[in-house]
Amino acid sequence: MPDSRSQIAHASMPTVDLPRLGRSVSRFGLGGFHQLEITTDIVAEVVDAYLACGGTYVETARGYGQGASEEKIGRALEGRRDRVVLVSKSGAATADDIRRDLELSLKALRTDRLDIYFFHGATSDKLDRLTAPGGAVEGLTRAIDEGILGGMGLSSHVPATYGPAMERIDLAVILIWCNYLDNLNFPAIPERIIPDARRRGVVVTGMKPLADGLLWRSAEPAARYCLAAGADVVVCGTNSPPQVRQIAAAVAAGPLDEAGREELLRTAPELGRYVCRRCGRCPAEVMDTFRLEGELDRQMVDYLPHDPADYALRQRLSGWFARADAARADFAASGRTADALRAAAEGVACPYGIDIPRKLRLATAKLTGGEPQRV
């Protein structure tokens, strides 16, 4: 029987419409990647807790353990499949390959129909293959016509992919990372991509609300920030029932208001006195240099003291988006120099206590292939 916290969350769990599917879903979505970390019996407990909290959106991917996540979730949902909008993903680029993946997903998830199937990890270059004759879009369009699929979605780790994708593909949903660390590193997400999706009537599901686990100390405000930043659904990978209830309660509490967002950016321990909050005090070229540093390593590598577990996590997650080469190329193309940037920032007093000259030395060393560990 669900405990009192589950009952409270269930009673107040907000929902959002999926217009192109004619369905509504809970604003808390259960992510499938972290189901690889736990055994099938614990996955069942997680799914039980999620359903008890009023959750109705379950998302996984063919690439998560080569179908292992789908199999675990399929077993946990058996007999209850109709209670959720069920979603999976494929990285295939051709019609034949994505059809093969879709059929494998259906089998693993023990269902004859998926509500949404995502083009997983799309890039600008791959978009041409997806939309070409014989491409994956053609394959999923056929599946929709056959009634075994409700609609198409797209995920990417390259922000520039989303605009063209929404222009060229009839997407019901996009999945994009949305958290208070990476929205500072990739400001195009809250400033352009999410508003563009809203104008087009495309539902935004926000992934990585805890920045791959870095924001675990601030899980509840992080989930509420994700809603405030424009995500219709907060998709959070959880690997225990207490985590499910924690995120469910946060989503039920609703988006952070402006004062709450400002307080979070001021006090969040993960941002500390290093991550640029883009407050506008620094000149534009300095802020943009910090943005490029964010693309390079998510501003996680700050050469400040951390406890061993936090340090190890930062090292592992800093290159997650594989944008270092692109960031260095963009910095080189800008023509900026370390000396000019330091001169531009002279006299700036950061309201968040960041030592701007030190941060510039580190950022420019990273972006020019230098040795920031010697700074």
Residue pairs with C-beta under 8 A, 6 or more apart in sequence:
2 10
2 49
2 52
2 53
3 245
5 245
5 249
6 49
6 52
6 53
6 245
6 248
7 52
8 249
8 252
9 53
9 54
9 245
9 248
9 249
9 252
10 52
10 53
10 54
11 54
12 252
13 26
13 27
13 28
13 53
13 54
13 55
13 248
13 251
13 252
14 26
14 27
14 251
14 252
14 254
15 24
15 25
15 26
15 27
15 56
16 24
16 25
16 27
16 203
16 232
16 233
17 23
17 24
18 24
18 25
18 85
18 151
18 172
18 173
18 203
19 201
19 203
20 151
20 170
20 172
20 201
20 203
21 85
21 115
21 116
21 150
21 151
21 172
23 85
23 115
23 150
24 56
25 56
25 57
25 85
25 233
26 54
26 55
26 56
26 57
26 233
26 251
27 227
27 232
27 233
27 234
27 251
28 50
28 53
28 54
28 55
28 57
28 223
28 233
28 234
28 236
28 247
28 248
28 251
28 252
29 55
29 57
29 58
29 59
29 205
29 233
29 234
29 235
29 236
30 46
30 47
30 50
30 55
30 57
30 58
30 59
30 235
30 236
30 237
30 238
30 244
31 59
31 60
31 207
31 235
31 236
31 237
31 238
32 58
32 59
32 60
32 61
32 64
32 69
32 70
32 73
32 88
32 237
33 60
33 61
33 64
33 69
33 237
34 237
34 238
34 239
35 43
35 46
35 60
35 64
35 68
35 69
35 72
35 73
35 237
35 239
36 64
36 65
36 68
36 69
37 239
38 46
38 239
38 240
40 72
40 75
40 76
42 239
42 240
43 72
43 73
43 75
43 76
44 75
44 76
45 240
45 241
46 76
46 238
46 239
46 240
46 241
46 244
47 58
47 73
47 76
47 77
48 76
48 241
49 241
49 244
49 245
50 58
50 238
50 244
50 248
51 80
51 83
51 84
53 244
53 245
53 248
54 248
55 84
55 244
55 248
56 83
56 84
56 85
57 84
57 85
57 87
57 205
57 233
57 235
58 73
58 77
58 84
58 85
58 86
58 87
59 87
59 88
59 89
59 175
59 205
59 235
60 69
60 70
60 73
60 87
60 88
60 89
60 109
61 69
61 70
61 88
61 89
61 90
61 118
61 120
62 70
62 88
62 89
62 90
62 91
62 101
62 104
62 105
62 120
63 89
63 90
63 91
63 120
63 121
64 70
67 104
67 105
67 108
70 88
70 105
70 108
70 109
71 108
71 109
73 109
74 108
74 109
74 110
74 111
75 110
77 83
77 84
77 86
77 109
77 110
78 110
81 109
81 110
81 111
85 115
85 116
86 109
86 111
86 114
86 115
87 114
87 115
87 116
87 117
87 118
87 153
87 173
88 105
88 109
88 114
88 117
88 118
89 117
89 118
89 119
89 120
89 153
89 155
90 97
90 98
90 101
90 102
90 105
90 117
90 118
90 119
90 120
90 136
91 119
91 120
91 121
92 98
92 100
92 101
92 136
92 139
93 126
93 129
93 130
93 135
93 136
94 129
94 134
94 135
94 136
94 139
95 134
95 135
95 136
95 138
95 139
95 142
96 134
96 139
97 136
97 139
98 117
98 136
98 139
98 140
99 139
99 142
99 143
102 114
102 117
102 139
102 140
102 143
102 148
102 149
105 114
105 117
106 112
106 113
106 114
106 148
112 148
113 147
113 148
113 149
113 150
114 148
114 149
114 150
115 149
115 150
115 151
116 149
116 150
116 151
116 152
116 153
116 172
116 173
117 140
117 143
117 149
117 152
117 153
118 152
118 153
118 154
118 155
118 173
118 175
119 130
119 136
119 137
119 152
119 153
119 154
119 155
119 165
119 169
120 155
121 155
121 156
121 157
122 130
122 154
122 155
122 156
122 158
122 161
122 165
123 156
123 158
123 161
124 158
124 160
124 161
124 164
127 161
127 164
127 165
127 168
129 135
129 136
130 136
130 137
130 169
131 137
131 168
131 169
137 152
137 169
140 149
140 152
141 152
143 149
144 150
144 151
144 152
150 172
151 171
151 172
151 173
152 169
152 170
152 171
152 172
152 173
153 171
153 172
153 173
153 174
153 175
153 205
154 161
154 162
154 165
154 169
154 171
154 173
154 174
154 175
155 174
155 175
155 176
155 207
156 162
156 165
156 176
157 177
157 320
157 321
157 322
159 176
159 186
159 188
159 189
159 193
160 188
162 174
162 176
162 193
162 196
162 197
163 192
163 193
163 196
165 171
165 174
166 174
166 196
166 197
166 200
166 202
171 202
172 202
172 203
173 202
173 203
173 204
173 205
174 193
174 197
174 202
174 203
174 204
174 205
175 205
175 206
175 207
175 235
176 189
176 193
176 194
176 204
176 205
176 206
176 207
177 186
177 189
177 206
177 207
177 208
177 211
178 189
178 190
178 194
178 204
178 206
178 207
178 208
178 209
178 226
178 229
178 230
178 231
178 234
179 206
179 208
179 209
179 210
179 211
179 215
179 222
179 225
179 226
180 215
180 222
180 225
180 229
180 261
180 264
180 265
180 268
180 271
181 211
181 214
181 215
181 270
181 271
181 275
181 298
181 299
182 189
182 208
182 211
182 294
182 298
183 189
183 190
183 229
184 271
184 275
184 276
184 277
184 278
184 294
184 299
185 291
185 294
185 295
185 298
185 299
186 291
186 294
186 295
187 278
187 291
189 229
190 229
190 230
194 204
194 229
194 230
194 231
195 230
197 203
197 204
198 204
198 230
203 232
203 233
204 230
204 231
204 232
204 233
205 231
205 232
205 233
205 235
206 226
206 227
206 229
206 230
206 231
206 232
206 233
206 234
206 235
207 235
209 215
209 222
209 223
209 225
209 226
209 231
209 234
209 235
209 236
209 247
210 216
210 219
210 222
210 223
210 236
211 222
211 270
211 298
211 317
212 317
212 320
213 313
213 317
214 270
214 300
214 313
214 314
214 317
215 222
215 268
215 270
217 269
217 270
218 264
218 268
218 269
218 270
219 243
219 246
219 247
219 250
220 246
220 247
220 249
220 250
220 253
221 250
221 256
221 260
221 264
221 268
222 250
223 234
223 236
223 247
223 250
223 251
224 250
224 251
224 253
224 254
224 255
224 256
224 260
225 255
225 256
225 261
225 264
226 234
227 234
227 251
227 254
227 255
227 256
228 255
228 256
228 257
228 260
228 261
234 247
234 251
236 247
238 244
238 247
256 264
265 271
265 277
265 352
266 352
271 277
271 352
272 302
272 304
273 304
273 352
273 353
273 354
273 355
274 299
274 302
274 304
274 354
274 359
275 294
275 299
275 302
275 354
276 282
276 287
276 290
276 291
276 294
276 299
276 354
276 359
277 352
278 287
278 290
278 291
279 350
279 351
279 352
280 287
281 348
281 349
281 350
281 351
282 290
282 345
282 348
282 350
282 356
283 344
283 345
283 348
285 334
285 336
285 341
285 344
286 341
286 344
286 345
286 348
286 356
286 360
288 334
289 331
289 336
289 341
289 360
289 363
289 364
289 367
290 299
290 359
290 363
292 327
292 330
292 331
292 363
292 367
293 299
293 327
293 362
293 363
293 366
293 367
295 321
295 323
295 324
295 326
295 327
295 330
296 323
296 324
296 327
296 328
296 366
296 367
297 318
297 319
297 324
297 366
298 317
298 318
298 320
298 321
300 314
300 315
300 317
300 318
301 314
301 315
301 318
301 366
301 372
302 362
303 362
303 372
303 373
303 375
306 314
327 367
328 367
328 368
328 369
331 367
331 368
332 368
338 360
338 361
338 364
338 368
341 360
341 364
342 357
342 360
342 361
345 356
345 357
345 360
348 356
350 356
358 375
361 372
361 375
362 372
362 375
364 370
365 371
365 372
365 375
366 372
